[in-house]
Amino acid sequence: MGRALSNDLRDRVIRAVEGGLSRNAAAARFGVSIASAIRWVDAWRRTGRREALRMGGDRRSRRLEAAGATIVSALKAKADLTLGELVGLVARRHGIAVAKSTIWRFLDRHALTFKKNGARRRARAARRGRAPGGVDRGSRRSGA
């Protein structure tokens, strides 16, 4: 991901447009894209903001916070719900379409994850490291 262009450059483009230059001409003069010049001037006229917004990060999970109480209450009622079930629940009750990863980040952010306990483990230990049944490795010796 690239970096935001400097605030000084943004100021110069905005001042040039406010001084009478078109956005296209200002973009060409300062070597920036026309789309950037248009966005910068629009943002400045609407909000007075000249600085770049923060880049990166998760900007979609905040939609899920509105459904947070639903998720928490569903997990209290049944602790072993899958992420897919939670996605369906949020879609039905709130009309919010999210991915499983968004639900997982919500759960992680609110410390609602859990470790598997003994009741959820397999019935017996895995057979790794043991010889298969029926093979007697000690009966043959060299020279016998």
KAWOPE-V959413 format. One record per residue. N is the residue number from 0. PHI is phi as a letter, one per 20 degrees, with the letter a starting at -180 (none if undefined). NEAR is the number of other C-alpha atoms within 12 Angstrom. D_FIRST is the distance of its C-alpha to the first C-alpha in Angstrom with 1 decimal. Layout:
n->N phi->PHI near->NEAR d_first->D_FIRST
n->N phi->PHI near->NEAR d_first->D_FIRST
This chain:
n->0 phi->none near->6 d_first->0.0
n->1 phi->f near->6 d_first->3.8
n->2 phi->e near->11 d_first->6.8
n->3 phi->f near->19 d_first->9.6
n->4 phi->f near->24 d_first->12.5
n->5 phi->f near->17 d_first->15.6
n->6 phi->f near->17 d_first->18.2
n->7 phi->f near->15 d_first->20.8
n->8 phi->f near->24 d_first->19.4
n->9 phi->f near->33 d_first->19.3
n->10 phi->f near->26 d_first->22.8
n->11 phi->f near->26 d_first->24.1
n->12 phi->f near->38 d_first->23.0
n->13 phi->f near->35 d_first->24.6
n->14 phi->f near->24 d_first->27.7
n->15 phi->f near->24 d_first->28.1
n->16 phi->f near->27 d_first->28.0
n->17 phi->f near->19 d_first->30.4
n->18 phi->e near->14 d_first->32.5
n->19 phi->o near->13 d_first->33.2
n->20 phi->f near->20 d_first->30.6
n->21 phi->f near->20 d_first->29.1
n->22 phi->f near->31 d_first->25.4
n->23 phi->f near->24 d_first->25.2
n->24 phi->f near->22 d_first->27.1
n->25 phi->f near->31 d_first->25.0
n->26 phi->f near->28 d_first->21.8
n->27 phi->f near->19 d_first->23.6
n->28 phi->f near->19 d_first->25.1
n->29 phi->d near->26 d_first->21.9
n->30 phi->m near->19 d_first->19.7
n->31 phi->d near->24 d_first->17.3
n->32 phi->f near->20 d_first->17.0
n->33 phi->f near->20 d_first->19.9
n->34 phi->f near->17 d_first->18.0
n->35 phi->f near->25 d_first->16.2
n->36 phi->f near->35 d_first->19.7
n->37 phi->f near->23 d_first->21.3
n->38 phi->f near->26 d_first->18.9
n->39 phi->f near->38 d_first->19.3
n->40 phi->f near->32 d_first->23.1
n->41 phi->f near->21 d_first->23.5
n->42 phi->f near->20 d_first->21.8
n->43 phi->f near->22 d_first->24.0
n->44 phi->f near->16 d_first->27.1
n->45 phi->f near->11 d_first->26.7
n->46 phi->c near->12 d_first->25.7
n->47 phi->n near->14 d_first->26.0
n->48 phi->e near->18 d_first->22.4
n->49 phi->d near->27 d_first->20.9
n->50 phi->e near->22 d_first->18.0
n->51 phi->f near->21 d_first->14.5
n->52 phi->f near->16 d_first->14.1
n->53 phi->f near->11 d_first->12.3
n->54 phi->d near->13 d_first->8.7
n->55 phi->m near->11 d_first->8.3
n->56 phi->n near->10 d_first->11.6
n->57 phi->e near->15 d_first->14.4
n->58 phi->d near->13 d_first->15.8
n->59 phi->e near->19 d_first->18.3
n->60 phi->f near->25 d_first->20.4
n->61 phi->f near->18 d_first->22.3
n->62 phi->f near->20 d_first->24.1
n->63 phi->f near->35 d_first->25.6
n->64 phi->g near->24 d_first->27.1
n->65 phi->f near->18 d_first->29.8
n->66 phi->e near->28 d_first->31.0
n->67 phi->g near->28 d_first->30.9
n->68 phi->f near->19 d_first->34.7
n->69 phi->f near->22 d_first->35.2
n->70 phi->f near->33 d_first->33.1
n->71 phi->f near->26 d_first->34.8
n->72 phi->f near->17 d_first->38.2
n->73 phi->f near->24 d_first->37.7
n->74 phi->f near->22 d_first->36.7
n->75 phi->f near->13 d_first->39.8
n->76 phi->f near->11 d_first->42.0
n->77 phi->b near->13 d_first->40.7
n->78 phi->f near->19 d_first->38.5
n->79 phi->d near->20 d_first->37.5
n->80 phi->f near->24 d_first->35.8
n->81 phi->e near->21 d_first->33.1
n->82 phi->f near->25 d_first->29.6
n->83 phi->f near->19 d_first->30.7
n->84 phi->f near->22 d_first->33.7
n->85 phi->f near->36 d_first->31.8
n->86 phi->f near->29 d_first->29.5
n->87 phi->f near->23 d_first->32.7
n->88 phi->f near->29 d_first->34.3
n->89 phi->f near->31 d_first->31.5
n->90 phi->f near->22 d_first->31.6
n->91 phi->f near->15 d_first->35.4
n->92 phi->e near->19 d_first->35.9
n->93 phi->c near->21 d_first->33.0
n->94 phi->m near->15 d_first->31.8
n->95 phi->d near->24 d_first->28.2
n->96 phi->e near->23 d_first->26.4
n->97 phi->c near->29 d_first->24.0
n->98 phi->e near->21 d_first->22.9
n->99 phi->g near->22 d_first->24.5
n->100 phi->f near->20 d_first->21.4
n->101 phi->f near->27 d_first->21.4
n->102 phi->f near->37 d_first->25.0
n->103 phi->f near->26 d_first->24.4
n->104 phi->f near->24 d_first->21.9
n->105 phi->f near->31 d_first->24.6
n->106 phi->f near->27 d_first->27.2
n->107 phi->f near->14 d_first->25.3
n->108 phi->f near->17 d_first->24.6
n->109 phi->d near->16 d_first->28.3
n->110 phi->l near->12 d_first->29.6
n->111 phi->d near->22 d_first->31.3
n->112 phi->e near->20 d_first->30.7
n->113 phi->b near->16 d_first->33.7
n->114 phi->e near->12 d_first->34.9
n->115 phi->f near->11 d_first->37.2
n->116 phi->d near->9 d_first->40.8
n->117 phi->g near->10 d_first->43.9
n->118 phi->f near->10 d_first->45.0
n->119 phi->e near->11 d_first->42.0
n->120 phi->f near->11 d_first->42.4
n->121 phi->f near->11 d_first->44.2
n->122 phi->f near->8 d_first->48.0
n->123 phi->c near->10 d_first->48.4
n->124 phi->f near->10 d_first->46.5
n->125 phi->f near->9 d_first->44.8
n->126 phi->e near->10 d_first->47.0
n->127 phi->f near->8 d_first->44.8
n->128 phi->n near->7 d_first->46.9
n->129 phi->d near->11 d_first->50.2
n->130 phi->f near->11 d_first->52.4
n->131 phi->f near->10 d_first->53.0
n->132 phi->f near->8 d_first->56.2
n->133 phi->n near->7 d_first->59.4
n->134 phi->d near->10 d_first->58.5
n->135 phi->d near->10 d_first->60.8
n->136 phi->e near->11 d_first->59.4
n->137 phi->e near->9 d_first->62.3
n->138 phi->e near->9 d_first->65.2
n->139 phi->d near->9 d_first->65.0
n->140 phi->c near->8 d_first->65.8
n->141 phi->f near->6 d_first->66.3
n->142 phi->n near->5 d_first->69.9
n->143 phi->e near->6 d_first->71.0
